[in-house]
Amino acid sequence: MLGGQPIIILRENVERNRGLEAQRSNIAAAKAIASAVRTTLGPRGMDKMLVSGTGDVTITNDGATILSEIAVQHPGAKMVIEVARAQDEEVGDGTTTAVVLVGSLMEQSERLIVQKIHPTLIAQGYRMGMEKALAILDDLAITIDPYDRANLIRIADTAMTGKSIESVKGKLNGIVVDAVMTIAEQKDGSILADEDNILIKKQTGDTMDDAELVRGAVLDKTRFSDDMPRKVTNARVALVATQMEIKKTQVKAKIRISSRDQVSAFSAQEREALKKLADAVIDSGANVLLCQKSIADAVGYYLAKGGVLAVDDVPEKDMKFAALALNAEIVNKAEDLTSESLGVAELVEQPDDIEIIKISGCENPKAVTILLRGSTEYLLDELERAVVDGTRVVMDAMEDGKMLAGGGSVETELLMKIRDYAATVGGRVQLAIEAYAAAFEVIPQTLAENSGFNPLDKLVELKTAHAKGKKYAGLNVYNGKIIDMLKEGVVEPHRSKRQSIQSSAEAAILLIRVDDMMITQQKMPAGIPPL
């Protein structure tokens, strides 16, 4: 107000929430997103059915998939979903844990705000609690040999448990671990595994038990001609980037033919040129050809006559992947082929039941393919999500060489030790640190609740076990007993838990400090009344 007249700064279509109203709005949004995925947490979590506007149905309990499919408008809710997206991109697992933690932290902050504790002090306490939690987490980490297959299988098993494809996880665990161990490389004393070097192919039909690890590449293509062999053993594979046909000239040209002999000579010369292209492949010693561009019919005829299995119009991405798998070189022209540029595989075949080209048994492949099969698309999609989660956590464990016990044991240890730490800090910040510690109770409570047990009773039992020094004690969700999770083999990568703790705390701190929300509403076209 100025001289009794109101001063309008914001436009009419801007909605403004200030102070406690803005804080409660963000808290409610974070709690709503957390409650949407909370029931999916753990081995006995429930599934969600997501139906898109086009009618596509997705059934899953994967937190990242659920949150990526739902549409939200609230800015606070979008930030929580961003936490899940970042968690999925960085480590590939732990998205539900991260989101549930954000919701719990915001719920604890609501209690503190009611007690008249300033949001700045809450943010300070949360940050101090997070730093202490990360330090405790590093102490709890168990160092493992990056090539310890038994431990890696346990890590993959934990990531896949609770999925609807659990019946075949015993087979998938070994496939996932072998795939990652095959493509992992040692550089400067550290291990690097590129997820792009593991290709997942899905085929409808047969059962999930038919999943297999192909030490090579699988192409969604068929052989160029039915006259070519369906199966080639001891394959030597050539990869050519350009088309295998007579190229058109860059300029317009006309050929004047005045006699029948000239027609015959012209056709013979063209056939000879095409035969040379086929001979270049055959003379290099190749019995399999992958061509990125088209192959002329005549070239295909000569290749078939020479016993070569050829595939044309192979996408560039598949060509590069095949080159990695075969340790082969992609040449520009067939004339550039040499025996050194060829890749070697035990078998290249086009199976009778499905239209694919399978290249298997490559020597020291730098890329591999996991071939999944299932009776329905819904099942295949969930199978793929489980395999992706499994490969990512195995990569994390191999690269870091560290793992943690699961089953809520880490969260219970954190909440007890952070509470002890809070007692050493004076002032109101102590209350914020205690609230940060209390937020971790949501994980063991949710595991118990989703398994049909009393969450309060199980939390008390867990605290009692940890107070006696049993730092690996966690909840067996099948019988409700408190057991040693490390002995049980319920383990997860250190990186996943660290990322979920860090990203959830940072998101909560960011949201707590917001005391003014100015949301610009979309203007309605003239003449259309608002609903």
Secondary structure, 3 states (H helix, E strand, C coil): CECCECCCCCCCCEEEEECHHHHHHHHHHHHHHHHHHHCCCCCCCCCEEEECCCCCEEEECCHHHHHHHCCCCCHHHHHHHHHHHHHHHHCCCCHHHHHHHHHHHHHHHHHHHHCCCCHHHHHHHHHHHHHHHHHHHHHHCEECCCCCHHHHHHHHHHHHCCCCCHHHHHHHHHHHHHHHHHHCEEECCEEECCHHHEEEEEEECCCHHHCEEECCEEECCCCCCCCCCCEEEEEEEEEECCCECCCCCCCCCCCCCCCHHHHHHHHHHHHHHHHHHHHHHHHCCCCEEEECCCECHHHHHHHHHCCCEEECCCCHHHHHHHHHHHCCCEECCHHHCCHHHCEEEEEEECCCCCCCEEEEEECCCCCEEEEEEECCHHHHHHHHHHHHHHHHHHHHHHHHCEEEECCCHHHHHHHHHHHHHHCCCCCCHHHHHHHHHHHCCHHHHHHHHHCCCCHHHHHHHHHHHHHCCCCCEEECCCCCCEEEHHHHCCEEEHHHHHHHHHHHHHHHHHHHCCCEEEEECCCCCCCCCCC
